[in-house]
Amino acid sequence: MYAKVRAIRETNNPKEELLRIYHQVRDEFPNDWLLPLEIFEITGDNSVLDYLKSLQNKRPEIAHLITGGLALLVKENIT
């Protein structure tokens, strides 16, 4: 799925396909946070952001990783 997201990123970024992948990751790999973070970076979709925030609460041991990733995205958009 990471390869699919990379290929989509390098082409025309169809949001529908990325959200389909996100739903599959959410349902089949509920501990994966990195791919949803990448999908959020590309789509900016609020449902993906909400999922990442819920993962922070559900898995406090990785909350700092998600927080750091989101902070990088904000910083990239500012500069």
C-alpha positions in Angstrom: 0.0 0.0 0.0 2.9 2.3 0.6 4.0 1.8 -3.0 0.5 2.6 -4.2 0.4 5.8 -2.2 3.9 6.8 -3.5 2.8 6.2 -7.1 -0.4 8.2 -6.6 1.7 11.0 -5.1 4.0 11.1 -8.1 1.1 11.2 -10.6 -2.1 13.2 -10.2 -3.1 12.5 -6.6 -6.6 11.3 -7.0 -8.1 11.9 -3.5 -10.7 9.1 -3.9 -8.1 6.4 -4.4 -6.1 7.7 -1.5 -9.1 7.7 0.8 -9.9 4.1 -0.3 -6.4 3.1 0.7 -6.8 5.0 4.0 -10.1 3.1 4.8 -8.4 -0.2 4.0 -5.4 0.6 6.3 -7.7 1.8 9.1 -9.8 -1.4 8.9 -7.1 -4.0 8.3 -4.0 -2.4 10.0 -5.3 -0.4 12.9 -1.9 0.1 14.4 -0.4 1.7 11.3 -0.1 5.4 11.7 2.6 6.3 9.2 0.6 5.6 6.0 -2.5 7.5 7.3 -0.1 10.4 8.1 1.2 10.4 4.5 -2.3 10.2 3.1 -3.3 13.2 5.3 -0.3 15.1 4.0 -1.4 14.6 0.4 -5.2 14.9 0.9 -5.6 17.2 3.9 -8.7 15.2 4.6 -10.2 16.0 8.1 -11.4 12.4 8.6 -7.8 11.2 8.3 -6.7 13.8 10.8 -9.4 12.8 13.2 -8.3 9.2 12.9 -4.7 10.2 13.7 -5.8 12.1 16.7 -7.8 9.2 18.0 -4.8 7.0 17.5 -2.8 9.3 19.7 -5.3 8.7 22.5 -5.6 5.0 21.8 -1.8 4.4 21.6 0.0 6.9 23.8 3.3 5.2 23.1 3.3 6.5 19.6 1.5 9.8 20.2 4.8 11.7 20.0 5.5 10.3 16.6 2.1 11.4 15.2 2.5 14.8 16.9 6.0 15.2 15.3 4.7 14.2 11.9 1.8 16.6 12.0 4.1 19.4 13.2 6.4 18.8 10.2 3.4 19.0 7.9 2.4 22.3 9.4 5.9 23.7 9.2 6.2 22.6 5.6 3.0 24.5 4.8 4.2 27.6 6.6 7.6 27.8 4.9 
